[in-house]
Amino acid sequence: MRIGDKFITAVLAIIVGIMFIVMKGEVMSLAITALGIAAIVMGILDITKSENKDGIFKIVIGAMVIAFGWLFTSVMLYIIAALMIIYCIGNLLTSLKTDGYPMSTVQAIRTYAKPIVGLVAGVCLLLNQGGTVSWAFVIAGIIFVAEGIMMLSECKR
């Protein structure tokens, strides 16, 4: 990647990270709205090209995404939370079955921490979607900003 491209990527990563930190869950609403608007615009463009059937379909889909997008997202988050809980309980039960051999403290932490943290995250997502999603966006934003700063420091070399 050229230095100019790396610089632009770094700046965009920092901007996206700041948006995630400041806007939190609203970023998802903004993305859903942008997706709906894009579908409507593509539908209008199809109609201007005399592709009425495709155009009307895209406009209807775009309007539905704008109107019901958050509902679909909420349902998907409940499904993801339930799957996380089931998966982490399964991992925890599998880890508990391997009690036949001695483990060091570090091995025990590695073995049990991941499913427990995942289980807690799944329960939090199930019981408090808004708060959990907000924190996930804040963490993702911090990661984006850090990545952008690291890329900027590489551009100076």
PLY file of the C-alpha trace (Angstrom):
ply
format ascii 1.0
element vertex 157
property float x
property float y
property float z
element edge 156
property int vertex1
property int vertex2
end_header
0.00 0.00 0.00
1.34 3.44 -0.91
2.00 6.00 1.82
-0.89 8.21 0.62
-3.32 5.30 0.65
-2.11 4.22 4.08
-2.54 7.78 5.38
-6.10 8.02 4.03
-6.95 4.58 5.47
-5.51 5.60 8.85
-7.49 8.86 8.95
-10.69 7.06 7.93
-10.12 4.41 10.63
-9.76 7.16 13.23
-12.89 8.97 11.97
-14.94 5.73 11.98
-13.59 4.92 15.46
-14.59 8.33 16.79
-18.06 7.93 15.21
-18.43 4.53 16.91
-17.35 5.97 20.28
-19.53 9.07 20.09
-22.61 7.69 18.32
-22.55 4.12 19.73
-25.71 2.28 18.69
-26.89 5.13 16.47
-24.23 4.09 13.96
-26.32 0.98 13.30
-29.47 3.05 12.75
-27.53 5.36 10.45
-26.20 2.37 8.47
-29.68 0.84 8.19
-31.11 4.15 6.98
-28.27 4.59 4.48
-28.84 1.07 3.17
-32.57 1.77 2.73
-31.90 5.07 0.98
-29.36 3.40 -1.32
-31.94 0.76 -2.30
-34.54 3.46 -3.01
-32.08 5.47 -5.15
-31.12 2.32 -7.08
-34.82 1.63 -7.61
-35.43 5.12 -8.93
-32.46 4.74 -11.28
-33.88 1.41 -12.50
-37.24 3.06 -13.21
-35.53 5.81 -15.22
-33.94 3.00 -17.31
-37.42 1.53 -17.91
-36.76 -1.42 -15.60
-39.97 -0.78 -13.67
-40.37 -4.19 -12.03
-36.85 -4.19 -10.53
-37.10 -0.51 -9.63
-40.37 -0.87 -7.75
-39.03 -3.94 -5.94
-35.91 -2.05 -4.81
-37.95 0.96 -3.69
-40.28 -1.25 -1.63
-37.31 -3.12 -0.09
-35.58 0.18 0.70
-38.71 1.57 2.37
-39.11 -1.65 4.39
-35.46 -1.53 5.50
-35.92 2.05 6.69
-39.24 1.30 8.39
-38.45 -2.08 9.93
-34.65 -2.31 9.86
-34.16 -1.91 13.59
-36.78 -4.58 14.30
-34.92 -7.07 12.09
-31.64 -6.09 13.76
-33.15 -6.55 17.21
-34.46 -10.01 16.33
-31.05 -10.98 14.92
-29.34 -9.76 18.10
-31.64 -11.97 20.20
-30.79 -14.95 17.97
-27.06 -14.19 18.21
-27.34 -13.85 22.02
-29.13 -17.20 22.32
-26.57 -18.92 20.08
-23.70 -17.39 22.07
-25.19 -18.65 25.33
-25.75 -22.16 23.97
-22.26 -22.31 22.40
-20.50 -21.05 25.54
-22.41 -23.42 27.83
-21.40 -26.27 25.53
-17.75 -25.17 25.62
-17.88 -24.81 29.40
-19.39 -28.29 29.82
-16.76 -29.76 27.50
-14.02 -28.02 29.49
-15.41 -29.37 32.77
-15.35 -32.93 31.41
-11.57 -32.77 30.96
-10.95 -32.72 34.72
-8.96 -35.96 34.55
-5.58 -34.25 34.24
-3.90 -31.53 36.30
-3.84 -27.98 34.89
-1.68 -25.03 35.73
-3.40 -21.82 36.74
-2.70 -20.28 33.33
-4.17 -23.32 31.54
-7.25 -23.21 33.76
-7.77 -19.51 33.06
-7.40 -20.11 29.31
-9.74 -23.07 29.42
-12.55 -21.52 31.47
-12.27 -17.76 30.89
-13.30 -17.68 27.23
-16.59 -19.58 27.63
-17.43 -17.68 30.83
-16.77 -14.28 29.23
-18.76 -15.33 26.16
-21.61 -16.54 28.36
-21.70 -13.25 30.26
-21.62 -11.30 26.96
-24.47 -13.43 25.57
-26.61 -12.91 28.69
-25.90 -9.16 28.62
-26.86 -9.01 24.94
-30.04 -10.98 25.64
-31.13 -8.86 28.61
-29.83 -5.42 27.61
-29.36 -5.11 23.86
-29.01 -1.33 23.76
-26.39 -1.12 26.48
-24.42 -4.11 25.24
-24.43 -2.91 21.64
-23.36 0.55 22.80
-20.41 -0.89 24.71
-19.49 -3.12 21.76
-19.41 -0.04 19.51
-17.29 1.88 22.04
-14.79 -1.00 22.19
-14.78 -1.30 18.39
-14.29 2.47 18.15
-11.29 2.35 20.48
-9.80 -0.44 18.36
-10.37 1.55 15.15
-8.76 4.68 16.63
-5.78 2.69 17.93
-5.36 0.97 14.56
-5.53 4.34 12.78
-2.92 5.84 15.09
-0.61 2.85 14.53
-1.05 3.22 10.74
-0.28 6.95 11.00
2.92 6.22 12.90
3.95 3.84 10.08
3.35 6.62 7.53
5.93 8.83 9.25
8.71 6.27 8.80
0 1
1 2
2 3
3 4
4 5
5 6
6 7
7 8
8 9
9 10
10 11
11 12
12 13
13 14
14 15
15 16
16 17
17 18
18 19
19 20
20 21
21 22
22 23
23 24
24 25
25 26
26 27
27 28
28 29
29 30
30 31
31 32
32 33
33 34
34 35
35 36
36 37
37 38
38 39
39 40
40 41
41 42
42 43
43 44
44 45
45 46
46 47
47 48
48 49
49 50
50 51
51 52
52 53
53 54
54 55
55 56
56 57
57 58
58 59
59 60
60 61
61 62
62 63
63 64
64 65
65 66
66 67
67 68
68 69
69 70
70 71
71 72
72 73
73 74
74 75
75 76
76 77
77 78
78 79
79 80
80 81
81 82
82 83
83 84
84 85
85 86
86 87
87 88
88 89
89 90
90 91
91 92
92 93
93 94
94 95
95 96
96 97
97 98
98 99
99 100
100 101
101 102
102 103
103 104
104 105
105 106
106 107
107 108
108 109
109 110
110 111
111 112
112 113
113 114
114 115
115 116
116 117
117 118
118 119
119 120
120 121
121 122
122 123
123 124
124 125
125 126
126 127
127 128
128 129
129 130
130 131
131 132
132 133
133 134
134 135
135 136
136 137
137 138
138 139
139 140
140 141
141 142
142 143
143 144
144 145
145 146
146 147
147 148
148 149
149 150
150 151
151 152
152 153
153 154
154 155
155 156
